[in-house]
Amino acid sequence: MLEIRELEKNQENFESKFSSFLNSRNKISNEIGVIVNKIINEVREDGDQALRKITKRLDEFDCPTFQVTETEINTALKSFDKELLNSFEFAFEQLLEYQISCFNSLDLNNSNEQITRKFRVLDSVGMYVPGGKASYPSTVLMGAAPAIACGVEEISLSSPAQHGVLNSATLAAAKVTGIKKIYKLGGAQAIAALALGTKQVDKVDKIIGPGNVYVAEAKKQLFGEVGIDSIAGPSEIVILCNETSDPETVAWDLMAQAEHDSDASSILISTSEELISEVKSLIAKNIDTLSRSKIITESLVSNGLIVKIDKLSEAENLINQLIPEHLHIAFEDRFEEEENLKAGLILKGKDSAVSLSDYVLGPSHILPTSSSARFSSPLSVEDFLVSFSYVSLDRNNNPDIFDKYIKHTSNIARAEGLTAHAIAAEKRK
């Protein structure tokens, strides 16, 4: 019997139970931090030798050469499904077109030439693509498109290999994007290799892409030595419904999210008791027909939640405590609080399926999780640009303002006891 945790907004102990649910999510044990720190230090000290030893220990194959050869790629793609390859090409076309339009819409020039901000594109990016419990070639497309739209020249890819062989779909997606530098490395050791560099693995400026708790912890520990897109946790969706929502598409969207991982979180918030009942019935009826039914069941039982609310206005506070990766408002009507809702991606209306956003719409599916949409954004072209301040002063352009710069700089510098600062400015008189 599938039992998903249920709460009602008007029940007496709702706040404490909802807080308990929030606090139980995405905890990383100290033990994982210690394990990852040891892996990073091994790679830092022994480079390729450490990578080979760790890969043999954790992935159970010996890997003297980490980079995938052109022969390996061609062999893997020799009998690859042409229809699937065509779908990859279609998706990448859509993604690249969207990301190029985003790049072109950025205002990268400032009319004030004396004091301004300029931008440069990152030289190199390393992309991590999961390949353990499931393979995600779509992540290759989603990570590469914004980087390519900006003009990043060096893009490398690292993914766990099963028995020394990389997933052919991952290789096919890499071929579609034009990525040639591909490493058979997974887990925290892959992140360490990309961040620190070894003889075989090129050091990169920034690492992007999702992964398991060990990958997330490695990104956290190496942040500062290398750029990091985000510290991604398990995937999440909140679906907000009223009496006009379609229970069938809602039920399937909840199961679709849950099949990512047993740690994924699928949450339904609804004003309609009838819809909740129908959704539960549809899930129970269909879950056993799915290839990943065990994972879906574990996810819904461990991390799923159904919340009955009396009116839509009550949803704002709940959603803005969750701040989910995906928020699907599964009806057409607008409501007053809608503009205030926070999420990594907001999908509006019955037809805006999260599955479509995962593959072909354009925005990257590499999104902030674990409520981090409070302060971070989806992966986009901005992640591959670095801004720097640029100053080129000439007092003759505006002597009055230049004299004010000197006067006030001198006053503040002397107040801070930094006399040389003051004199250095005054020498420009």
C-alpha positions as CSV (number, residue, x, y, z in Angstrom):
1,M,0.0,0.0,0.0
2,L,1.5,3.3,-1.1
3,E,1.3,5.9,1.7
4,I,2.3,9.4,0.9
5,R,2.6,11.8,3.9
6,E,-0.5,14.1,4.0
7,L,-1.1,17.4,5.9
8,E,-4.1,19.8,6.1
9,K,-3.4,23.5,6.5
10,N,-6.2,23.9,9.1
11,Q,-5.1,21.1,11.4
12,E,-3.9,22.2,14.8
13,N,-0.2,21.0,14.6
14,F,0.3,21.8,10.9
15,E,3.2,24.2,11.3
16,S,5.3,21.9,13.4
17,K,4.7,18.9,11.1
18,F,5.5,21.1,8.0
19,S,8.6,22.4,9.7
20,S,9.6,18.8,10.5
21,F,9.2,17.9,6.8
22,L,11.4,20.8,5.8
23,N,14.1,20.0,8.3
24,S,14.3,16.3,7.3
25,R,15.3,17.1,3.7
26,N,18.7,16.8,2.1
27,K,20.9,16.3,5.2
28,I,24.5,15.4,4.5
29,S,26.3,13.5,7.1
30,N,29.7,14.5,8.5
31,E,31.0,11.1,7.3
32,I,30.4,12.1,3.7
33,G,32.4,15.3,4.2
34,V,35.3,13.3,5.6
35,I,35.3,10.7,2.8
36,V,35.2,13.5,0.1
37,N,38.0,15.4,1.8
38,K,40.2,12.3,1.8
39,I,39.5,11.8,-1.9
40,I,40.3,15.4,-2.8
41,N,43.6,15.2,-0.8
42,E,44.6,12.0,-2.6
43,V,44.0,13.5,-6.0
44,R,45.8,16.7,-4.9
45,E,48.9,14.7,-3.8
46,D,49.1,11.8,-6.3
47,G,47.1,13.1,-9.3
48,D,46.5,10.4,-12.0
49,Q,47.8,7.6,-9.8
50,A,45.2,8.5,-7.1
51,L,42.5,8.7,-9.7
52,R,43.3,5.3,-11.0
53,K,43.4,3.8,-7.5
54,I,40.1,5.4,-6.5
55,T,38.3,4.4,-9.7
56,K,39.4,0.8,-9.2
57,R,38.2,0.9,-5.6
58,L,34.8,2.7,-6.2
59,D,33.9,1.9,-9.8
60,E,35.5,-1.5,-10.0
61,F,37.6,-1.1,-13.1
62,D,41.2,-0.3,-13.9
63,C,41.6,2.9,-15.9
64,P,45.1,3.6,-17.1
65,T,43.9,6.3,-19.5
66,F,40.9,8.4,-18.5
67,Q,40.1,10.2,-21.8
68,V,37.8,8.5,-24.1
69,T,39.4,7.9,-27.5
70,E,37.9,8.7,-30.9
71,T,37.9,5.0,-31.7
72,E,35.8,4.3,-28.5
73,I,33.4,7.0,-29.4
74,N,32.9,5.8,-33.0
75,T,32.5,2.1,-31.8
76,A,29.9,3.1,-29.3
77,L,27.9,5.2,-31.8
78,K,28.2,2.7,-34.7
79,S,24.8,1.2,-34.1
80,F,23.3,4.1,-32.1
81,D,19.6,4.7,-32.5
82,K,19.2,7.2,-35.3
83,E,15.8,8.4,-34.1
84,L,17.2,9.1,-30.7
85,L,20.2,10.9,-32.2
86,N,17.7,13.0,-34.2
87,S,15.9,13.9,-31.0
88,F,19.2,15.0,-29.4
89,E,19.9,17.2,-32.4
90,F,16.4,18.7,-32.3
91,A,16.7,19.4,-28.5
92,F,20.2,20.9,-28.9
93,E,19.0,23.2,-31.7
94,Q,16.1,24.5,-29.5
95,L,18.4,24.9,-26.5
96,L,21.2,26.7,-28.4
97,E,18.7,29.0,-30.1
98,Y,17.2,30.0,-26.8
99,Q,20.6,30.5,-25.1
100,I,22.0,32.6,-28.0
101,S,18.9,34.8,-27.8
102,C,19.6,35.2,-24.0
103,F,23.3,36.1,-24.8
104,N,22.3,38.6,-27.4
105,S,19.8,40.3,-25.1
106,L,22.5,41.1,-22.5
107,D,23.7,44.7,-22.3
108,L,27.4,44.1,-22.2
109,N,28.5,47.6,-23.0
110,N,28.2,50.8,-21.0
111,S,28.1,54.2,-22.5
112,N,30.3,55.7,-19.7
113,E,33.7,54.9,-21.1
114,Q,35.7,56.3,-18.1
115,I,34.2,54.1,-15.4
116,T,32.4,51.0,-16.6
117,R,32.1,47.3,-16.4
118,K,33.5,44.9,-19.1
119,F,33.0,41.2,-19.6
120,R,35.1,38.3,-20.7
121,V,34.1,34.7,-21.5
122,L,35.6,31.8,-19.4
123,D,38.4,30.0,-21.1
124,S,37.5,26.5,-19.9
125,V,34.5,24.6,-18.4
126,G,34.2,21.1,-17.1
127,M,30.8,19.5,-17.1
128,Y,29.9,16.6,-14.8
129,V,27.2,14.3,-16.1
130,P,25.7,11.6,-13.8
131,G,26.0,8.0,-14.9
132,G,25.5,5.8,-11.8
133,K,21.9,5.0,-11.0
134,A,20.8,6.5,-14.3
135,S,22.4,8.2,-17.3
136,Y,21.4,11.7,-18.3
137,P,22.6,12.6,-21.8
138,S,20.1,15.5,-21.7
139,T,22.4,17.1,-19.1
140,V,25.2,17.2,-21.7
141,L,22.9,19.3,-24.0
142,M,21.7,21.5,-21.2
143,G,25.1,22.3,-19.9
144,A,26.8,22.8,-23.3
145,A,24.3,25.1,-24.9
146,P,24.7,28.2,-22.7
147,A,28.5,27.7,-22.7
148,I,28.7,27.4,-26.5
149,A,26.3,30.4,-26.9
150,C,28.8,32.5,-25.0
151,G,31.8,31.2,-27.0
152,V,33.6,29.1,-24.4
153,E,36.4,27.4,-26.3
154,E,37.4,24.5,-24.0
155,I,34.5,22.3,-22.8
156,S,35.3,19.0,-21.2
157,L,33.0,16.3,-19.9
158,S,33.4,13.8,-17.1
159,S,31.0,10.9,-16.3
160,P,31.2,7.6,-14.4
161,A,31.8,4.6,-16.6
162,Q,30.1,1.2,-16.1
163,H,32.8,-1.5,-16.2
164,G,35.1,0.9,-18.0
165,V,32.6,1.8,-20.7
166,L,30.8,5.2,-20.9
167,N,27.0,5.3,-21.7
168,S,26.6,5.5,-25.5
169,A,23.8,8.0,-25.2
170,T,26.1,10.4,-23.2
171,L,28.7,10.0,-26.0
172,A,26.1,10.7,-28.6
173,A,24.9,13.8,-26.9
174,A,28.5,15.0,-26.6
175,K,29.0,14.4,-30.3
176,V,25.9,16.5,-31.1
177,T,27.3,19.4,-29.0
178,G,30.9,19.0,-30.4
179,I,32.5,18.1,-27.1
180,K,35.6,16.0,-27.8
181,K,37.4,15.9,-24.4
182,I,35.5,13.2,-22.4
183,Y,36.8,11.5,-19.3
184,K,35.8,8.2,-17.8
185,L,35.7,9.6,-14.2
186,G,32.8,9.8,-11.8
187,G,32.1,11.0,-8.2
188,A,34.1,13.3,-6.0
189,Q,37.3,12.2,-7.7
190,A,36.1,13.6,-11.1
191,I,35.3,17.0,-9.5
192,A,38.8,17.0,-7.8
193,A,40.5,16.2,-11.1
194,L,38.7,18.9,-13.0
195,A,39.3,21.5,-10.2
196,L,43.0,20.7,-9.5
197,G,44.2,19.3,-12.9
198,T,46.4,16.3,-13.4
199,K,48.7,15.1,-16.2
200,Q,45.8,13.5,-17.9
201,V,42.9,15.8,-16.9
202,D,43.0,19.5,-17.7
203,K,42.3,21.9,-15.0
204,V,39.2,24.1,-15.7
205,D,38.0,27.5,-14.7
206,K,34.5,26.4,-13.7
207,I,32.6,23.1,-13.1
208,I,29.0,22.7,-13.9
209,G,26.4,19.9,-13.7
210,P,24.5,17.9,-11.1
211,G,25.6,14.8,-9.2
212,N,25.0,12.7,-6.1
213,V,25.8,13.8,-2.5
214,Y,29.5,13.0,-3.0
215,V,29.7,15.2,-6.1
216,A,27.8,18.0,-4.3
217,E,30.1,17.8,-1.3
218,A,33.2,17.9,-3.5
219,K,31.9,21.0,-5.3
220,K,31.3,22.6,-1.9
221,Q,34.8,21.8,-0.6
222,L,36.6,22.9,-3.8
223,F,34.6,26.1,-4.3
224,G,37.2,28.9,-4.4
225,E,39.9,26.9,-6.1
226,V,37.5,26.5,-9.0
227,G,34.3,28.2,-10.1
228,I,31.1,26.2,-9.2
229,D,27.7,26.6,-10.8
230,S,25.7,25.4,-7.7
231,I,25.7,22.8,-5.0
232,A,22.9,20.7,-6.4
233,G,20.8,18.4,-4.2
234,P,18.0,15.9,-5.2
235,S,15.4,17.0,-7.7
236,E,12.2,18.6,-6.5
237,I,8.8,19.6,-7.8
238,V,5.8,21.4,-6.1
239,I,2.5,21.2,-8.1
240,L,-0.1,23.7,-7.1
241,C,-3.7,22.7,-8.0
242,N,-7.3,23.9,-7.8
243,E,-10.5,22.2,-8.8
244,T,-9.8,22.9,-12.5
245,S,-6.5,21.1,-12.6
246,D,-6.3,17.8,-14.4
247,P,-5.7,14.9,-11.9
248,E,-4.2,12.6,-14.6
249,T,-1.4,15.0,-15.7
250,V,-0.7,16.0,-12.1
251,A,-0.4,12.3,-11.1
252,W,2.0,11.6,-13.9
253,D,4.1,14.8,-13.3
254,L,4.5,13.7,-9.6
255,M,5.6,10.2,-10.7
256,A,7.9,11.7,-13.4
257,Q,9.7,13.7,-10.8
258,A,9.9,10.8,-8.3
259,E,11.6,8.5,-10.8
260,H,14.8,10.6,-10.9
261,D,16.0,9.3,-7.5
262,S,14.7,7.9,-4.3
263,D,15.8,11.2,-2.7
264,A,13.7,13.3,-5.1
265,S,10.8,15.2,-3.7
266,S,7.3,15.4,-5.2
267,I,4.9,17.7,-3.4
268,L,1.2,18.4,-4.2
269,I,-0.6,21.4,-2.8
270,S,-4.3,21.6,-3.6
271,T,-7.5,23.4,-2.7
272,S,-9.5,20.4,-4.0
273,E,-10.0,17.3,-1.8
274,E,-11.5,15.5,-4.8
275,L,-8.4,16.2,-6.9
276,I,-6.1,14.9,-4.2
277,S,-8.2,11.7,-4.0
278,E,-8.1,11.1,-7.8
279,V,-4.4,11.8,-8.0
280,K,-3.6,9.2,-5.2
281,S,-5.9,6.7,-7.0
282,L,-4.1,7.2,-10.3
283,I,-0.7,6.9,-8.8
284,A,-1.6,3.7,-7.0
285,K,-3.2,2.3,-10.3
286,N,-0.2,3.1,-12.5
287,I,3.0,3.0,-10.4
288,D,3.6,-0.7,-10.8
289,T,3.5,-0.5,-14.6
290,L,6.7,1.7,-14.7
291,S,10.3,0.5,-15.1
292,R,11.4,2.5,-12.1
293,S,8.4,1.8,-9.9
294,K,10.6,0.8,-6.9
295,I,12.5,4.2,-7.0
296,I,9.2,6.1,-7.5
297,T,7.6,4.4,-4.5
298,E,10.6,5.0,-2.3
299,S,10.7,8.7,-3.3
300,L,7.0,9.3,-2.7
301,V,6.9,7.5,0.6
302,S,10.2,9.0,2.0
303,N,10.1,12.5,0.5
304,G,6.6,13.0,-1.0
305,L,4.0,15.3,0.6
306,I,0.4,16.2,-0.1
307,V,-1.0,19.4,1.5
308,K,-4.7,20.3,1.5
309,I,-5.3,24.1,1.7
310,D,-8.6,25.9,1.9
311,K,-7.7,28.8,-0.5
312,L,-4.9,29.6,-3.0
313,S,-3.6,32.5,-0.9
314,E,-2.4,30.0,1.7
315,A,0.0,28.5,-0.9
316,E,2.4,31.5,-1.0
317,N,3.9,31.0,2.4
318,L,4.2,27.2,1.9
319,I,5.9,27.5,-1.5
320,N,8.2,30.2,-0.3
321,Q,9.4,28.0,2.5
322,L,10.0,25.2,0.1
323,I,11.4,27.3,-2.7
324,P,11.4,24.3,-5.0
325,E,13.5,23.5,-8.1
326,H,10.4,23.2,-10.2
327,L,7.0,24.9,-9.4
328,H,4.1,23.9,-11.6
329,I,0.9,26.0,-11.3
330,A,-1.4,23.4,-12.9
331,F,-4.3,25.7,-13.8
332,E,-4.9,28.6,-16.1
333,D,-6.4,31.3,-13.8
334,R,-4.2,33.8,-12.2
335,F,-4.3,34.6,-8.5
336,E,-3.1,37.5,-6.5
337,E,-0.1,35.9,-4.8
338,E,1.3,34.3,-8.0
339,E,3.9,37.0,-8.7
340,N,5.4,36.5,-5.3
341,L,6.2,32.8,-5.6
342,K,9.8,31.7,-5.6
343,A,11.3,28.7,-7.5
344,G,14.1,27.8,-9.8
345,L,11.6,27.3,-12.7
346,I,7.9,28.2,-12.7
347,L,5.7,26.4,-15.2
348,K,2.2,27.8,-15.7
349,G,-0.9,26.0,-17.0
350,K,-1.8,22.4,-17.7
351,D,0.3,22.1,-20.9
352,S,3.5,23.4,-19.4
353,A,4.8,19.9,-18.5
354,V,8.0,19.7,-16.5
355,S,9.1,16.8,-18.8
356,L,9.2,19.3,-21.7
357,S,11.3,21.7,-19.8
358,D,13.7,18.8,-18.9
359,Y,14.5,18.2,-22.6
360,V,13.5,20.6,-25.3
361,L,12.2,24.1,-24.4
362,G,15.4,26.1,-24.1
363,P,16.1,27.0,-20.5
364,S,18.6,24.7,-18.9
365,H,17.3,22.0,-16.6
366,I,20.3,22.5,-14.3
367,L,18.4,24.4,-11.7
368,P,18.9,25.5,-8.0
369,T,17.7,22.9,-5.6
370,S,17.3,22.6,-1.8
371,S,15.7,26.1,-1.5
372,S,18.8,27.7,-3.1
373,A,16.6,29.6,-5.6
374,R,16.5,32.1,-2.7
375,F,19.9,33.4,-3.9
376,S,20.9,31.6,-7.1
377,S,19.6,31.1,-10.6
378,P,19.3,28.4,-13.3
379,L,22.4,27.7,-15.3
380,S,22.5,30.3,-18.1
381,V,24.8,32.3,-20.3
382,E,25.7,34.6,-17.3
383,D,27.4,31.6,-15.7
384,F,30.1,31.6,-18.4
385,L,30.8,35.3,-18.2
386,V,33.1,37.1,-15.8
387,S,32.7,40.9,-15.3
388,F,35.5,43.2,-14.3
389,S,35.5,46.9,-13.5
390,Y,37.3,49.1,-16.0
391,V,38.6,52.6,-15.2
392,S,40.2,55.0,-17.7
393,L,40.2,58.5,-16.2
394,D,41.2,61.8,-17.9
395,R,40.8,64.9,-15.7
396,N,40.5,67.1,-18.8
397,N,37.1,65.4,-19.6
398,N,35.6,66.8,-16.5
399,P,38.0,68.7,-14.1
400,D,35.3,69.5,-11.6
401,I,34.2,66.0,-10.9
402,F,37.9,64.8,-11.0
403,D,38.8,67.3,-8.2
404,K,35.9,66.0,-6.2
405,Y,37.2,62.5,-6.6
406,I,40.5,63.6,-5.1
407,K,39.1,65.7,-2.3
408,H,36.7,63.1,-1.0
409,T,39.2,60.2,-1.5
410,S,41.7,62.2,0.6
411,N,39.2,62.9,3.4
412,I,38.1,59.2,3.7
413,A,41.6,57.8,3.4
414,R,43.0,60.1,6.1
415,A,40.0,59.2,8.4
416,E,41.1,55.6,8.0
417,G,44.7,56.4,8.8
418,L,45.8,55.5,5.2
419,T,47.9,58.5,4.5
420,A,49.7,57.1,1.5
421,H,46.3,56.5,-0.2
422,A,45.4,60.2,0.4
423,I,48.8,61.5,-0.9
424,A,48.6,59.1,-4.0
425,A,45.3,60.6,-4.9
426,E,46.5,64.2,-4.2
427,K,49.5,63.7,-6.5
428,R,46.9,63.7,-9.4
429,K,46.0,67.4,-8.8
